[in-house]
Amino acid sequence: MIEKKSLPPGLHRDTLAVRAGLPPSQWGENSEALYLTSGFVQPDAQTSAERFASPQEGYTYGRTSNPTVTTFEQRLAAMEGTEAAIGTSTGMAAILLLGMGLLKAGDHVVCSRSVFGSTLNLFAKEFGKFGVESTFVSQTDLGEWKKAIRPNTRLLFAETPTNPLTEVCDIKALADVAHEAGALLTVDNCFCSPALQRPTELGADLVMHSGTKYLDGQGRVMAGALCGPAKLIHDVFAPIVRTAGMTLAPFNAWVVLKGLETLGIRMRAQCANALDVARFLEAHPGVTRVYYPGLASHQQHELAMRQQSGLGGAVLSFDVKGTDPESLRANAFRVIDSAQVMSIATNLGDTKTIISHSATTSHGRLTEQQRQAAGIGQGLVRLAVGLEHIDDLKADLLRGLDQLT
Ligand SMILES: *Cc1c(COP(=O)(O)O)cnc(C)c1O
């Protein structure tokens, strides 16, 4: 049997982040071992037969399971407060696994239209090919979610806060809508991580993660996961990973499980930096609007504070001033190109602050009309705030902001 490390009950999340997982091997390593092996030698034919029949009994082959991956899964589940978790190669592979496990032809999904772009494509285009229909609704209007429900609705999918406008949805209210309809609610918890937000405590059934973001937190590897009830994870999702092979690589699992050890302090420090930057931007005459859940001016500030442990997260956006799309874009580009410390990139969840122009990158494939409907103007700049000193970040933004006319 694959056992958990025995720890006393009632430990805090920061302790579980450092301690949860498998017990050490016979060598007593203090840092978790990295098992780089595709296969596992069996002590005898009978044990081999038992493990092949029931992977919970032991390790056989790397596509099915691996001890380093198990430690990552046990640690993440402990932090999310779910019975179990399963690792996947990327965050998108976790959503693919979710769909393969819960949906069949004729089923219907309700999803916010503000979710991650590849998530939209996966539901609308790829699952659509297999006869699964999806309806995309407002992130914040609960009435639209309710109206979209059909007798064949199986899944509600939400992400909160969203990129880049940091819109927050009410997880508890959405869980009620899902359960009334006999459907499940899955929350993409990428932006907050379990350090800030535990969706299953608010009624969500499953949590999806891109380990590529804050869980690793240092921009090194790709990873993903689903967290939820043991029955779904072990009986529904694990057999699909074993068959279809969206397996998390042990090296990547090891990097991310070591990342989890510092998740709490990193998130708290990055949230503090983000709040400081947001307040600073709000006071600058070159900035017309700041989107950040930690600011009292944010439309769902109170909900966000309740749902996210009183913290706003580390992603924020702001509109620079300008009179028309051309001048807005020129000013946004000036701020981005004047930065000497921040990285011009489009990912997030790194210790390095990332600055980007959403209208020409993550939302570049939309038409200008679709972009305006989504509220993403040419003057919008997104920041994924990292761990650099706050004064250096402010100075980096001033290099461009002070040039705006
Ligand atoms: C990055 C991201 C994903 C996809 O994760 P990958 O690891 O890149 O596949 C999904 N959701 C959100 C919110 C993300 O930011």
The ligand as an SDF file (V2000), in Angstrom:
LIG
                    3D

 15 15  0  0  0  0  0  0  0  0999 V2000
   -1.4940   29.2730  -17.2220 C   0  0  0  0  0  0  0  0  0  0  0  0
   -2.8950   29.0250  -16.8800 C   0  0  0  0  0  0  0  0  0  0  0  0
   -3.5310   27.8330  -17.2380 C   0  0  0  0  0  0  0  0  0  0  0  0
   -2.8600   26.7550  -18.0580 C   0  0  0  0  0  0  0  0  0  0  0  0
   -1.7740   26.2070  -17.4170 O   0  0  0  0  0  0  0  0  0  0  0  0
   -0.5110   25.5780  -18.1990 P   0  0  0  0  0  0  0  0  0  0  0  0
    0.3010   24.9770  -17.1200 O   0  0  0  0  0  0  0  0  0  0  0  0
    0.1400   26.6890  -18.9520 O   0  0  0  0  0  0  0  0  0  0  0  0
   -1.0780   24.5540  -19.1330 O   0  0  0  0  0  0  0  0  0  0  0  0
   -4.8490   27.6610  -16.8420 C   0  0  0  0  0  0  0  0  0  0  0  0
   -5.4930   28.6040  -16.1370 N   0  0  0  0  0  0  0  0  0  0  0  0
   -4.9110   29.7650  -15.7860 C   0  0  0  0  0  0  0  0  0  0  0  0
   -5.6810   30.7540  -14.9900 C   0  0  0  0  0  0  0  0  0  0  0  0
   -3.6010   30.0280  -16.1440 C   0  0  0  0  0  0  0  0  0  0  0  0
   -3.0300   31.1980  -15.8090 O   0  0  0  0  0  0  0  0  0  0  0  0
  1  2  1  0
  2  3  1  0
  2 14  2  0
  3  4  1  0
  3 10  2  0
  4  5  1  0
  5  6  1  0
  6  7  2  0
  6  8  1  0
  6  9  1  0
 10 11  1  0
 11 12  2  0
 12 13  1  0
 12 14  1  0
 14 15  1  0
M  END
$$$$
